[in-house]
């Protein structure tokens, strides 16, 4: 897949030291791999992330030059994390390289510092011969079942059964929704829907749908079952050249989301859209624009600190280190600095409870930095030890992602 060229490592001309990131770790959740590391203080340029599937022994036997045959992901200095969305399972090897502000990459692999490996095992489909016959419990289970989506003129008709569901949430995506992580790149259409529900998507684009019990989402117990609570096949609303809705019209060339935003005017929460600026839009778009000013903004969460981290501890030890971060940059709401310090704290092995508290604070930092997707990942990892607190912040992160 990739080719390497053996070479001597580049060094910093001033110090003679090879700058490198440190503490690289990879965490797996379903098909997401989250990488975290500590940036080098000697090289403050972009950070380059490389991934391949070669065995470790083949790439760490000697220093390498990474300039041949590999296309990296490039992130700015100071980010210190990246989420890789994988579509297949297996062993993956990651190398994160530092560079200076002049663009020079320092390319020396150091195991347990800037190099790590992870194993991704996705849920495998049940072989056809083992699929059981449909029984009454599958026809009428608790939750969402029998989801269907059918196009009719300018709309898609969503039907489903629901049992013991307090609030059903409709998701739409241009990709199949087969895993819970697919929800992160899907669009939330409506909360609290009832069947049948009418959706008015962009014509000419194939869409997949999923209907999820919001309580399951908050508890972190969501299960995606194509054909049950997500659609197995895409549905498309087509439009004729004259603008009249028709079925089975040829698809226009499409591009991957996000689509270009409308630039004729800007709208903020609570604003009133002048009627003359709505002229020319279809009735559905007009209704949406009129309703924007009526939609309440999500409530802003207050930072949460555990009592254990406000105590005085003897110098040294993980509790002292975490308490110092919490009573320093975190309580003073210096979110960027707190994020960097918490990532540094987590770069070393920690006890499960201390690591969970640190991740909970890190999730809050992402929330207040308006990075709810990263925050959601952290809160999901703390559910076992802090179920009530995590549930509240998961819901807040989802609300921020919707707006």
C-alpha positions as CSV (number, residue, x, y, z in Angstrom):
1,X,0.0,0.0,0.0
2,X,2.8,2.4,0.9
3,X,6.5,2.5,0.1
4,X,9.4,3.6,2.3
5,X,12.9,4.8,1.7
6,X,15.5,4.1,4.4
7,X,17.4,7.3,5.4
8,X,19.0,9.1,8.3
9,X,16.7,11.1,10.6
10,X,16.5,14.8,10.1
11,X,17.9,16.8,13.1
12,X,17.4,20.3,14.4
13,X,20.3,22.3,13.2
14,X,20.5,24.3,16.4
15,X,20.2,21.6,19.1
16,X,21.2,18.5,17.2
17,X,18.2,16.8,18.7
18,X,15.5,15.1,16.5
19,X,12.3,16.8,17.5
20,X,9.3,14.4,17.8
21,X,5.9,14.2,19.3
22,X,5.5,12.0,22.4
23,X,3.0,9.9,24.2
24,X,1.1,8.9,21.1
25,X,-1.9,6.7,22.0
26,X,-4.8,5.3,20.0
27,X,-8.2,4.4,21.3
28,X,-10.8,2.5,19.4
29,X,-14.6,2.8,19.6
30,X,-16.5,0.9,16.9
31,X,-14.9,2.1,13.7
32,X,-13.4,5.4,15.1
33,X,-9.8,5.6,16.2
34,X,-8.9,8.6,18.3
35,X,-5.2,9.5,18.4
36,X,-3.8,11.8,21.1
37,X,-0.2,13.0,21.6
38,X,2.0,15.7,23.0
39,X,3.5,18.2,20.6
40,X,7.2,18.8,20.5
41,X,8.3,22.1,22.0
42,X,11.3,22.2,19.6
43,X,9.2,22.0,16.4
44,X,6.1,24.2,16.2
45,X,5.0,23.6,12.6
46,X,2.3,21.3,11.2
47,X,1.9,17.8,12.5
48,X,1.8,15.0,10.0
49,X,-0.2,11.8,10.6
50,X,0.6,8.6,8.7
51,X,-1.3,5.3,8.6
52,X,-0.5,2.0,7.1
53,X,-1.1,-1.8,7.5
54,X,2.5,-3.1,7.5
55,X,3.6,-5.2,10.5
56,X,5.5,-3.1,13.0
57,X,8.8,-5.0,12.4
58,X,8.9,-3.8,8.8
59,X,8.9,-0.1,9.5
60,X,10.7,0.3,12.8
61,X,13.9,-1.6,12.0
62,X,15.6,1.7,11.0
63,X,14.9,5.4,10.6
64,X,12.8,6.1,7.5
65,X,12.1,8.9,5.1
66,X,8.3,9.4,4.9
67,X,8.4,11.6,1.8
68,X,7.8,8.7,-0.6
69,X,4.4,7.2,-1.5
70,X,2.4,8.3,1.6
71,X,-0.3,11.0,1.8
72,X,-0.5,12.2,5.4
73,X,-3.3,14.0,7.3
74,X,-2.0,17.4,8.3
75,X,-3.2,19.1,11.5
76,X,-2.0,22.4,13.1
77,X,0.4,22.5,16.0
78,X,-1.4,22.5,19.3
79,X,-4.4,20.3,18.3
80,X,-2.8,17.1,19.7
81,X,-5.7,14.8,18.7
82,X,-7.3,13.3,15.6
83,X,-10.2,11.0,15.0
84,X,-9.8,8.5,12.1
85,X,-13.0,7.2,10.6
86,X,-12.3,3.7,9.3
87,X,-14.5,1.6,6.9
88,X,-12.9,-1.8,7.4
89,X,-11.3,-3.8,10.2
90,X,-7.8,-5.0,10.9
91,X,-4.5,-3.8,12.4
92,X,-3.5,-0.2,11.7
93,X,-0.2,1.5,12.4
94,X,0.1,5.2,13.1
95,X,3.1,7.5,13.0
96,X,2.8,11.2,13.9
97,X,5.7,13.4,12.8
98,X,6.7,16.9,13.9
99,X,7.8,19.7,11.6
100,X,9.3,23.1,12.1
101,X,7.7,26.4,11.0
102,X,9.8,26.3,7.8
103,X,8.1,23.1,6.8
104,X,10.9,20.7,7.5
105,X,9.6,17.3,8.7
106,X,11.6,15.4,11.4
107,X,11.1,11.8,10.4
108,X,12.3,9.3,13.0
109,X,10.0,6.6,14.4
110,X,10.3,6.1,18.1
111,X,8.2,3.3,19.5
112,X,5.9,4.2,22.4
113,X,6.5,7.9,21.6
114,X,5.3,8.8,18.1
115,X,4.3,5.4,16.8
116,X,1.4,3.2,17.9
117,X,-0.8,0.4,16.6
118,X,-4.5,-0.4,17.1
119,X,-6.8,-3.3,16.2
120,X,-10.2,-2.4,14.8
121,X,-12.9,-5.2,14.9
122,X,-16.1,-4.1,13.4
123,X,-19.4,-6.0,13.9
124,X,-19.6,-8.7,11.3
125,X,-22.9,-9.4,9.5
126,X,-24.7,-12.6,10.4
127,X,-24.2,-15.2,7.6
128,X,-27.3,-15.7,5.5
129,X,-27.7,-19.3,6.7
130,X,-27.7,-18.2,10.3
131,X,-30.4,-15.5,10.0
132,X,-33.4,-16.6,12.1
133,X,-36.9,-16.5,10.8
134,X,-38.8,-13.4,11.7
135,X,-40.8,-14.0,14.9
136,X,-43.4,-11.8,16.6
137,X,-40.8,-10.3,18.9
138,X,-39.0,-8.8,15.8
139,X,-42.3,-7.5,14.4
140,X,-43.2,-5.7,17.6
141,X,-40.1,-5.1,19.8
142,X,-39.4,-2.3,22.2
143,X,-38.0,0.7,20.4
144,X,-38.1,1.5,16.7
145,X,-38.9,-1.2,14.1
146,X,-40.1,-1.7,10.5
147,X,-38.7,1.6,9.3
148,X,-39.5,2.4,5.6
149,X,-38.8,5.4,3.4
150,X,-40.6,5.9,0.1
151,X,-40.5,8.9,-2.3
152,X,-43.7,10.5,-3.5
153,X,-43.6,13.6,-5.7
154,X,-41.5,16.2,-3.8
155,X,-41.4,14.3,-0.4
156,X,-40.2,11.2,1.3
157,X,-42.8,9.4,3.5
158,X,-41.2,7.9,6.6
159,X,-43.1,5.1,8.4
160,X,-42.1,3.0,11.4
161,X,-43.4,1.2,14.4
162,X,-42.5,2.4,17.9
163,X,-43.0,0.9,21.3
164,X,-42.0,2.4,24.7
165,X,-40.2,5.3,22.9
166,X,-40.4,8.7,24.5
167,X,-38.9,10.7,21.7
168,X,-38.0,9.4,18.2
169,X,-35.2,11.3,16.3
170,X,-34.9,11.2,12.5
171,X,-31.5,11.1,10.9
172,X,-30.7,11.5,7.2
173,X,-27.4,10.8,5.4
174,X,-25.9,10.4,1.9
175,X,-24.1,7.3,3.2
176,X,-25.7,4.0,4.6
177,X,-26.3,4.3,8.4
178,X,-25.1,0.9,9.6
179,X,-23.1,1.7,12.8
180,X,-23.7,4.2,15.7
181,X,-20.7,6.2,14.5
182,X,-22.5,6.9,11.2
183,X,-24.9,9.1,13.2
184,X,-22.1,11.5,13.8
185,X,-21.9,12.4,10.1
186,X,-25.7,12.3,9.6
187,X,-28.1,15.3,9.7
188,X,-30.7,15.4,12.5
189,X,-34.0,16.2,10.7
190,X,-36.5,16.4,13.6
191,X,-36.9,15.4,17.2
192,X,-40.0,13.8,18.7
193,X,-41.5,12.7,15.3
194,X,-44.5,10.4,14.8
195,X,-45.2,8.1,11.9
196,X,-46.0,8.9,9.2
197,X,-43.5,11.7,8.8
198,X,-42.9,13.8,5.7
199,X,-39.4,14.9,4.8
200,X,-38.6,17.3,1.9
201,X,-34.9,16.6,1.0
202,X,-32.9,18.1,-1.9
203,X,-34.1,16.5,-5.1
204,X,-31.8,14.3,-7.1
205,X,-29.7,13.0,-4.1
206,X,-30.0,9.5,-2.7
207,X,-30.5,9.5,1.0
208,X,-30.5,7.0,3.8
209,X,-32.6,7.3,7.0
210,X,-32.5,6.1,10.6
211,X,-35.0,6.7,13.4
212,X,-33.5,6.4,16.9
213,X,-34.9,6.4,20.4
214,X,-33.4,9.5,22.1
215,X,-33.3,7.8,25.5
216,X,-31.0,5.1,23.9
217,X,-28.8,7.8,22.5
218,X,-28.4,9.4,25.9
219,X,-27.7,6.1,27.7
220,X,-25.2,5.1,25.0
221,X,-27.1,1.9,24.2
222,X,-28.0,2.7,20.6
223,X,-28.0,-0.2,18.2
224,X,-28.3,0.3,14.4
225,X,-30.1,-2.6,12.6
226,X,-30.5,-1.9,8.8
227,X,-34.1,-2.9,7.8
228,X,-35.3,-2.4,11.4
229,X,-34.4,1.2,12.5
230,X,-32.4,2.3,9.5
231,X,-33.1,2.0,5.7
232,X,-31.1,-0.6,3.7
233,X,-31.6,1.2,0.4
234,X,-31.4,4.9,-0.6
235,X,-34.5,6.9,-1.6
236,X,-34.4,9.9,-4.0
237,X,-36.8,12.7,-4.8
238,X,-36.5,13.6,-8.5
239,X,-37.5,16.8,-10.3
240,X,-38.1,17.4,-14.0
241,X,-36.4,20.1,-16.0
242,X,-39.6,22.1,-15.9
243,X,-39.5,22.0,-12.1
244,X,-42.4,19.6,-11.6
245,X,-41.7,16.6,-9.4
246,X,-41.5,13.3,-11.3
247,X,-40.3,9.8,-10.4
248,X,-37.2,8.1,-11.8
249,X,-35.7,11.2,-13.4
250,X,-31.9,11.0,-14.3
251,X,-29.7,11.9,-11.4
252,X,-27.8,15.2,-11.6
253,X,-24.1,15.2,-10.8
254,X,-23.7,15.3,-7.0
255,X,-21.0,16.2,-4.6
256,X,-20.2,15.1,-1.1
257,X,-21.8,17.0,1.7
258,X,-21.6,19.7,2.9
259,X,-23.3,21.5,0.1
260,X,-22.5,25.2,-0.6
261,X,-24.2,27.5,1.8
262,X,-26.6,30.2,0.7
263,X,-24.7,33.5,0.7
264,X,-27.4,36.1,-0.1
265,X,-28.1,36.9,3.6
266,X,-27.2,35.6,7.1
267,X,-29.5,34.5,9.8
268,X,-28.9,34.2,13.5
269,X,-31.0,32.8,16.3
270,X,-33.8,35.2,17.2
271,X,-33.5,37.3,14.0
272,X,-36.5,38.2,11.8
273,X,-36.2,37.4,8.1
274,X,-37.7,40.1,5.9
275,X,-40.5,38.9,3.7
276,X,-38.8,40.3,0.5
277,X,-35.8,38.1,1.2
278,X,-38.0,34.9,1.3
279,X,-39.4,35.6,-2.2
280,X,-38.2,33.0,-4.7
281,X,-37.8,30.2,-2.2
282,X,-40.2,27.3,-2.2
283,X,-42.9,27.2,0.6
284,X,-41.0,24.6,2.7
285,X,-37.8,26.7,2.7
286,X,-39.8,29.8,3.5
287,X,-41.4,28.1,6.5
288,X,-38.0,27.1,7.8
289,X,-36.6,30.6,7.5
290,X,-39.6,32.1,9.3
291,X,-39.3,29.5,12.1
292,X,-35.6,30.1,12.7
293,X,-36.3,33.2,14.7
294,X,-38.7,31.2,16.9
295,X,-36.3,28.3,17.6
296,X,-34.7,28.7,21.1
297,X,-31.0,28.5,21.4
298,X,-29.6,25.5,23.4
299,X,-29.0,26.2,27.0
300,X,-25.3,26.7,27.9
301,X,-23.9,24.2,30.4
302,X,-22.1,25.3,33.5
303,X,-18.6,23.7,34.0
304,X,-18.7,20.7,36.4
305,X,-15.9,19.9,38.8
306,X,-15.7,16.8,40.9
307,X,-15.1,17.4,44.7
308,X,-12.2,15.0,44.6
309,X,-10.2,17.3,42.4
310,X,-10.7,20.4,44.7
311,X,-8.8,18.7,47.6
312,X,-5.2,19.3,48.5
313,X,-2.9,16.5,47.7
314,X,0.8,15.9,48.5
315,X,3.1,16.9,45.7
316,X,3.5,14.1,43.2
317,X,1.0,11.5,42.0
318,X,-1.8,11.5,39.5
319,X,-4.4,13.1,41.9
320,X,-2.1,16.0,42.6
321,X,-1.4,16.5,38.8
322,X,-5.0,16.4,37.9
323,X,-6.1,18.7,40.8
324,X,-3.5,21.2,39.7
325,X,-5.0,21.3,36.1
326,X,-8.5,21.5,37.4
327,X,-7.9,24.3,40.0
328,X,-5.7,26.2,37.5
329,X,-6.6,26.5,33.8
330,X,-9.9,24.6,34.0
331,X,-11.7,26.7,36.7
332,X,-10.4,29.9,35.2
333,X,-12.0,28.8,31.9
334,X,-8.8,28.8,29.9
335,X,-10.2,26.0,27.8
336,X,-7.4,25.7,25.2
337,X,-4.7,25.5,27.8
338,X,-6.8,23.1,29.9
339,X,-7.2,20.9,26.8
340,X,-3.5,20.8,26.2
341,X,-2.7,20.0,29.9
342,X,-5.4,17.3,30.1
343,X,-4.1,15.6,26.9
344,X,-0.6,15.7,28.5
345,X,-2.0,14.1,31.7
346,X,-3.7,11.4,29.7
347,X,-0.5,10.7,27.6
348,X,0.8,8.7,30.6
349,X,-0.8,5.5,32.1
350,X,-3.4,6.5,34.7
351,X,-5.8,4.7,37.0
352,X,-9.3,4.1,35.4
353,X,-11.0,6.6,37.8
354,X,-8.4,9.4,37.3
355,X,-8.4,8.8,33.5
356,X,-12.3,9.0,33.5
357,X,-12.3,12.2,35.4
358,X,-9.7,13.7,33.1
359,X,-11.6,12.7,30.1
360,X,-14.8,14.2,31.5
361,X,-12.9,17.5,32.0
362,X,-11.5,17.2,28.4
363,X,-15.0,16.6,27.0
364,X,-16.1,19.9,28.7
365,X,-13.1,21.7,27.2
366,X,-14.2,20.6,23.7
367,X,-17.8,21.6,24.5
368,X,-16.8,25.1,25.5
369,X,-14.4,25.3,22.5
370,X,-17.4,24.6,20.3
371,X,-16.0,21.2,19.2
372,X,-18.9,19.0,20.4
373,X,-18.1,16.0,18.2
374,X,-14.7,15.5,20.0
375,X,-16.4,16.2,23.4
376,X,-19.1,13.6,22.7
377,X,-16.4,11.0,22.2
378,X,-14.8,11.8,25.6
379,X,-18.2,11.7,27.4
380,X,-19.0,8.3,25.8
381,X,-15.8,6.9,27.3
382,X,-16.7,8.0,30.8
383,X,-20.2,6.5,31.0
384,X,-19.3,3.5,33.0
385,X,-17.9,5.5,36.0
386,X,-20.1,8.6,35.7
387,X,-23.4,7.6,34.1
388,X,-25.6,10.4,35.3
389,X,-23.1,13.2,34.6
390,X,-22.1,11.8,31.2
391,X,-25.7,11.5,30.1
392,X,-26.3,15.2,30.7
393,X,-23.2,16.3,28.8
394,X,-23.8,13.8,26.0
395,X,-27.3,15.4,25.5
396,X,-25.7,18.9,25.7
397,X,-23.1,18.0,23.1
398,X,-25.8,16.6,20.8
399,X,-27.8,19.8,21.1
400,X,-24.8,21.8,20.2
401,X,-24.1,19.6,17.2
402,X,-27.7,20.2,16.0
403,X,-27.4,24.0,16.0
